[in-house]
Amino acid sequence: MSAVAPQFSFELFPPRTPEGVAKLPNIAAQLAAVQPKYFSVTYGAGGSDQDGTYDTVVKVVEKTGIEAAPHLTCVGSSRAKIASLLDRYKAAGVKRIVALRGDLPATAIGTGAPGDFRYANELVSFVQETHGDTFQLEVAAYPEMHPQALNPTADFDAFRRKVDAGAHAAITQYFYVADAYFDFLERCAKANITIPVIAGIMPITNHAQLSRFSAACGADIPRYVRLRLEQLQDDKPALLDFGLDVVTRVCEAVLNGGAPGIHFYTLNQADPTLRLWKNLGLPVPH
């Protein structure tokens, strides 16, 4: 168990509907009640505009008073555009950025022309060169391998390049096999990589959605979990209870194993993450 108290953070995404926009302040307020270290705010896939990310970051900070970290993706963008965004975030008081490669727009896949940056390590280097230590830079880690990587070694080499470029910490893709996380930490130790690797965890709330997300991102759903979810998909309360038990055990394993923290992928829902928080016995400030 780590001597340093683990830190917890929550991910939100920019709402895509008027209803979502209306609900987000209340969701953020409910999550803020347990005083996470920060919120992260995702960036729309496929090269969409980052205004939604910026607006959500500002609104979350205004509503909760808690730090918010925008996801910044580089594929399909230019140095000038990234420089402008960094200046905008600095002016807004942002201190932390999640630096990612991002998804290629569908029209750009296979063109070989993704923009001025090809990989996240190039983005990390650019931020360090232009802004020094203004921002705490978080990057992605894939304990079960990025779905587009050639093999585990190539994938880990890509992670090492982000660390060498100046990343301060990493957040993993979500996983449900704790041993994958511990294996990744062992590989980091052997490579003398010492930055904190935060465990990414997503509550289980929907069988079809989880299957779709996991197929896209390369996260393994253990067979017993998949079969139980298939069986329970028409019994929502039972599915939620089973999912809570599964994810609680994963969280307990990584925390007991010394994880420096957990980043919860909330999917803009407060209840599943707060149920998990309570189940883990994490502190609820008064």
C-alpha positions, 0 to 999 in steps of 0.5 A: 500500500502506498504511503501517500494517500491516493487521489481521485478524479472524475471524467466528464464529456461536453454534453451533446444535447440541450438536455445534457447541457441543462443536467451537467451542472447538477451532475458536476455538483453531486460529484464535487460533493466528495471533493475529487482532486479534479475533473477532466473534460473530454474532447469530441472524437473525430477532429470536432471543435474544441469549444465544447471542451473549453465551455464545459471546463469553465462551467464545471469550475464555476459550478464546483470550484474544483480544478478542471483539466481539458483533454487536448488532442493533436491529430488533425490539428496545427501547431498554431491552433494548439498554441492558441488553445494553450494560450486560451486555457492558460488565460482561463487559469487551467493548470492541468491538461490531458494530452492525447493523440486523439482519433483520426477523423473518418475522412482522414483515416489512411490519408497519412496526413493527420496534421502537424502532430502525429503522436501524443509525445509530439504534443507533450514536447510542444507544450513543454517547449512553449509553456514550460511547467505551466501545465501538469501534463497527463497522458494515456496508458494502455495496460491491455494495449492500444487497439491500433498498436502493432504489439505490446512492445510497440505500445509500451515504447509509445508510452515511454516516448510520452514520458520522455517528452515530459509527461508528469502522470498517466491515466490508464484506459479502463480495465476490469482485470487488475493484473493487467494494471499491475503488469503494466506497473512492473513494466514501468518499474523495469524501464525506470519510469517513475511517473504516477500511473492512475488507474482508469475505472468505468462503472458498469451500467449497460451491457450493450454500451460496455461491449461497444466501448470495449471493442473500440478501445481494446478493454477486456471484459472477463468471460464471466462478467460478459456472460452475467451481463448478457443474462442480466441485460433486461434486469437493470437493478440486478445488472447495476448491482452485479456491475457494482460488485465487479468494479468494487473488487477491481478498485479494491485490488488496485488500491490495495496494490498501491495505485496512486489514484483512480480516475473514474469515467463517469459518462456524465452520470453521478449515481453509478460513480457515487455508489462505487465511491460509497461501496469502497468506503471512500471519504464523504466530506461534510 
